[in-house]
């Protein structure tokens, strides 16, 4: 059996995304069921939602810590969002569900012409596309991955604004099958118009590396430093100064470089374990 990586991208999902798109009844029903629990259980804090254009096309470019990040983005805006999702999620009934909720498949770690064509078509139709510049989840709490340029290239080619976004609190979110009741913060930063870079010799790199990602990194650090209700109350009583100082000290985020997809990391980890086993056998 061929692996998912080598199998053809399910064309029917792209055809649906370009044509029929989101199932409005299903999207509305899922939003009605999921948004209240997400907001209550995770004590969601949403800031800057007004930076998402009220109408017309745009790209949202957030950092990526959890599978649920796309759901938090969708819960934070009234507009229907469309998003690239790894192709491994689409076999079986979940593919049917994700496609009707606005997702379309992408092959990570390689150039996927079909995914880019689908994203461009959605933008031409005036939709919102969520693209994670890191390309995969980066679960370190105090670190972000170096961004790929795909979102910037698409924004420049399509002539649509790109909205930087920061999400904090979703790393290592699960305790077995259950989500931890921790605070999640979502902040949308002012949109950047790529047409301002029309005459720039390296417009894509400038847009992502010097305009979008530094804003995301700075706001993510601010989110980590922002005290919660308990720390704020303790500080007001004169008891939480140490906790607040430690939180602020850990808020300096670092860039860990390009992070390969999970399947590549797992394959490398298996290779390292086998190498250590061979070394032990030789001894």
C-alpha positions as CSV (number, residue, x, y, z in Angstrom):
1,X,0.0,0.0,0.0
2,X,1.3,3.4,-0.9
3,X,2.0,5.9,1.9
4,X,-0.1,9.0,2.2
5,X,2.8,11.1,1.3
6,X,3.1,9.4,-2.1
7,X,-0.6,8.9,-2.8
8,X,-2.4,11.5,-4.9
9,X,-3.9,14.5,-3.1
10,X,-7.7,13.8,-2.9
11,X,-8.8,16.0,-5.7
12,X,-12.4,15.9,-4.6
13,X,-11.5,17.9,-1.5
14,X,-9.9,20.6,-3.6
15,X,-12.9,20.6,-6.0
16,X,-15.3,21.0,-3.2
17,X,-13.2,23.8,-1.6
18,X,-13.0,25.7,-4.9
19,X,-16.7,25.1,-5.7
20,X,-19.2,24.5,-2.9
21,X,-16.9,25.4,-0.1
22,X,-18.2,25.5,3.5
23,X,-21.5,23.8,4.4
24,X,-23.3,26.7,6.0
25,X,-25.7,24.5,8.1
26,X,-22.9,22.3,9.4
27,X,-20.5,25.2,10.0
28,X,-23.3,27.0,12.0
29,X,-24.2,23.9,14.0
30,X,-20.6,23.1,14.9
31,X,-19.9,26.7,15.8
32,X,-23.0,26.7,18.1
33,X,-21.9,23.5,19.8
34,X,-18.1,24.2,20.1
35,X,-17.7,27.9,20.6
36,X,-19.4,28.1,24.1
37,X,-17.3,25.2,25.5
38,X,-14.1,26.5,24.0
39,X,-14.7,30.0,25.4
40,X,-15.7,28.7,28.9
41,X,-13.4,25.7,29.4
42,X,-10.3,27.5,28.1
43,X,-11.3,31.0,29.4
44,X,-10.6,32.4,25.9
45,X,-9.3,35.9,25.7
46,X,-9.7,37.4,22.2
47,X,-8.1,40.7,21.2
48,X,-7.9,42.6,17.9
49,X,-10.8,40.8,16.1
50,X,-11.6,44.1,14.5
51,X,-8.3,43.8,12.5
52,X,-9.8,41.0,10.4
53,X,-11.5,42.7,7.4
54,X,-15.3,42.7,7.8
55,X,-15.5,41.6,4.2
56,X,-13.3,40.7,1.3
57,X,-10.3,38.4,1.1
58,X,-7.5,38.1,3.7
59,X,-4.9,35.7,5.0
60,X,-4.5,35.0,8.7
61,X,-1.0,34.0,9.7
62,X,-0.8,32.6,13.3
63,X,1.8,30.6,15.2
64,X,1.0,26.9,15.6
65,X,1.0,25.0,18.9
66,X,-1.9,22.6,18.8
67,X,-4.3,20.8,16.5
68,X,-7.0,22.9,18.0
69,X,-5.5,26.2,16.9
70,X,-7.7,26.4,13.8
71,X,-10.8,25.9,15.9
72,X,-9.7,28.7,18.2
73,X,-9.2,31.0,15.2
74,X,-12.6,30.1,13.9
75,X,-14.2,30.7,17.4
76,X,-12.6,34.2,17.6
77,X,-14.2,35.6,14.4
78,X,-17.7,35.6,13.0
79,X,-16.3,35.2,9.5
80,X,-16.1,31.7,8.1
81,X,-12.4,30.7,7.9
82,X,-10.8,28.3,5.5
83,X,-7.6,26.6,6.3
84,X,-4.9,24.2,5.0
85,X,-4.8,20.9,6.9
86,X,-2.2,18.2,6.6
87,X,-3.3,15.5,4.1
88,X,-3.0,12.8,6.8
89,X,-6.3,14.1,8.3
90,X,-8.4,13.4,5.2
91,X,-8.7,9.7,4.8
92,X,-11.9,8.3,6.4
93,X,-14.9,10.2,7.7
94,X,-12.9,13.0,9.2
95,X,-12.0,14.1,5.7
96,X,-15.6,14.5,4.9
97,X,-16.2,16.6,8.1
98,X,-13.1,18.8,7.7
99,X,-13.9,19.5,4.0
100,X,-17.4,20.8,4.9
101,X,-16.0,22.9,7.7
102,X,-13.7,24.7,5.4
103,X,-10.5,22.7,5.3
104,X,-8.5,21.5,2.3
105,X,-5.5,19.2,2.2
106,X,-1.9,20.2,1.8
107,X,1.3,18.2,1.5
108,X,3.7,19.5,4.1
109,X,7.4,19.7,3.4
110,X,7.0,20.1,-0.3
111,X,5.5,22.4,-2.9
112,X,1.8,21.6,-3.2
113,X,0.5,23.3,-6.3
114,X,-3.1,22.0,-5.8
115,X,-3.2,23.5,-2.3
116,X,-1.9,26.9,-3.4
117,X,-4.4,26.9,-6.3
118,X,-7.2,26.2,-3.9
119,X,-6.1,28.9,-1.5
120,X,-5.8,31.4,-4.3
121,X,-9.3,30.5,-5.6
122,X,-10.8,31.0,-2.1
123,X,-9.1,34.4,-1.9
124,X,-10.4,35.4,-5.3
125,X,-13.9,34.5,-4.0
126,X,-13.4,36.9,-1.1
127,X,-12.7,34.3,1.6
128,X,-10.5,34.1,4.6
129,X,-7.6,31.6,4.5
130,X,-5.7,30.6,7.6
131,X,-2.0,29.6,7.0
132,X,0.4,28.6,9.7
133,X,3.8,30.0,8.5
134,X,5.7,27.5,10.8
135,X,4.2,24.7,8.7
136,X,3.8,22.3,11.6
137,X,3.2,22.5,15.4
138,X,6.0,23.8,17.6
139,X,5.2,22.6,21.1
140,X,7.9,24.4,23.0
141,X,6.2,27.0,25.2
142,X,8.9,29.7,24.9
143,X,9.8,29.2,21.2
144,X,8.4,29.7,17.8
145,X,9.6,28.1,14.6
146,X,11.2,30.0,11.8
147,X,8.5,30.9,9.2
148,X,8.1,29.6,5.7
149,X,7.3,32.1,3.0
150,X,4.2,30.5,1.5
151,X,1.7,32.8,3.1
152,X,3.7,35.9,2.1
153,X,4.1,34.7,-1.5
154,X,0.3,34.0,-1.7
155,X,-0.6,37.4,-0.2
156,X,1.6,39.3,-2.7
157,X,0.5,37.3,-5.7
158,X,-3.2,37.6,-4.8
159,X,-2.9,41.2,-3.6
160,X,-4.7,40.6,-0.3
161,X,-3.9,41.8,3.3
162,X,-2.2,39.4,5.7
163,X,-3.2,39.5,9.4
164,X,-0.5,38.4,11.9
165,X,-2.0,36.4,14.8
166,X,-0.6,35.0,18.1
167,X,-2.1,32.1,20.0
168,X,-0.8,31.2,23.5
169,X,-1.9,28.5,25.9
170,X,-2.5,25.7,23.4
171,X,0.9,23.9,23.7
172,X,0.7,20.5,25.4
173,X,-3.0,21.0,25.8
174,X,-4.0,17.4,26.4
175,X,-3.9,15.3,29.5
176,X,-4.5,11.9,28.0
177,X,-7.8,12.1,26.0
178,X,-8.9,15.2,28.0
179,X,-8.0,18.9,27.3
180,X,-6.5,20.8,30.2
181,X,-8.6,23.7,31.5
182,X,-6.0,26.3,30.8
183,X,-6.4,29.9,29.5
184,X,-6.1,30.4,25.8
185,X,-5.3,33.8,24.3
186,X,-5.9,34.8,20.7
187,X,-4.7,38.2,19.4
188,X,-5.1,39.5,15.8
189,X,-2.7,42.2,14.9
190,X,-3.2,45.0,12.4
191,X,-3.4,43.8,8.8
192,X,-0.4,44.4,6.5
193,X,-1.1,45.4,2.9
194,X,1.5,43.6,0.7
195,X,1.0,46.2,-2.1
196,X,3.2,48.5,0.0
197,X,6.1,46.2,-1.0
198,X,5.5,46.3,-4.8
199,X,8.9,47.9,-5.5
200,X,10.8,45.9,-2.9
201,X,13.5,43.6,-4.4
202,X,12.8,40.8,-1.9
203,X,9.2,41.5,-1.0
204,X,8.2,38.0,0.2
205,X,11.1,37.7,2.7
206,X,10.6,41.3,3.9
207,X,6.8,40.7,4.4
208,X,7.2,37.5,6.5
209,X,10.6,37.8,8.2
210,X,10.6,41.5,9.0
211,X,6.9,42.5,9.2
212,X,4.6,39.6,10.0
213,X,6.7,37.2,12.2
214,X,8.4,39.8,14.4
215,X,4.9,41.0,15.4
216,X,3.7,37.5,16.1
217,X,6.8,36.8,18.2
218,X,6.5,40.0,20.2
219,X,2.8,39.5,20.9
220,X,3.3,35.9,21.8
221,X,5.8,37.0,24.4
222,X,3.3,39.6,25.7
223,X,0.7,36.9,26.0
224,X,3.0,34.7,28.0
225,X,3.9,37.6,30.3
226,X,0.3,38.6,30.8
227,X,-0.8,37.6,34.3
228,X,-3.9,35.5,34.9
229,X,-6.7,36.2,37.3
230,X,-5.0,34.3,40.2
231,X,-1.6,36.0,39.8
232,X,-3.3,39.4,39.4
233,X,-5.3,38.9,42.6
234,X,-2.2,37.7,44.6
235,X,-0.2,40.6,43.3
236,X,-2.9,43.0,44.4
237,X,-2.7,41.5,47.9
238,X,1.1,41.9,47.8
239,X,1.7,38.1,47.5
240,X,2.2,37.4,43.8
241,X,5.2,39.6,42.9
242,X,7.5,36.6,42.6
243,X,5.0,34.7,40.4
244,X,4.6,37.7,38.2
245,X,8.3,38.2,37.9
246,X,8.9,34.5,37.0
247,X,6.1,34.7,34.4
248,X,7.6,37.8,32.8
249,X,11.1,36.2,32.8
250,X,9.9,33.3,30.8
251,X,8.1,35.5,28.3
252,X,11.2,36.0,26.0
253,X,10.5,33.8,23.0
254,X,13.1,32.4,20.7
255,X,13.1,31.2,17.1
256,X,14.2,27.5,16.9
257,X,14.6,27.4,13.1
258,X,12.7,25.5,10.5
259,X,10.8,22.7,12.2
260,X,10.2,19.6,10.0
261,X,6.7,18.0,9.9
262,X,5.9,15.5,12.7
263,X,6.3,12.4,10.5
264,X,9.8,13.5,9.6
265,X,10.7,14.1,13.3
266,X,9.3,10.7,14.2
267,X,11.2,9.0,11.4
268,X,14.4,10.7,12.6
269,X,13.7,9.7,16.2
270,X,13.3,6.0,15.2
271,X,16.5,6.2,13.3
272,X,18.3,7.5,16.3
273,X,16.9,4.8,18.5
274,X,17.9,2.1,16.0
275,X,21.4,3.6,15.8
276,X,21.7,3.5,19.6
277,X,20.4,-0.1,19.6
278,X,23.0,-1.2,17.0
279,X,25.7,0.5,19.0
280,X,24.7,-1.4,22.1
281,X,24.6,-4.7,20.2
282,X,28.2,-4.1,18.8
283,X,29.5,-3.7,22.4
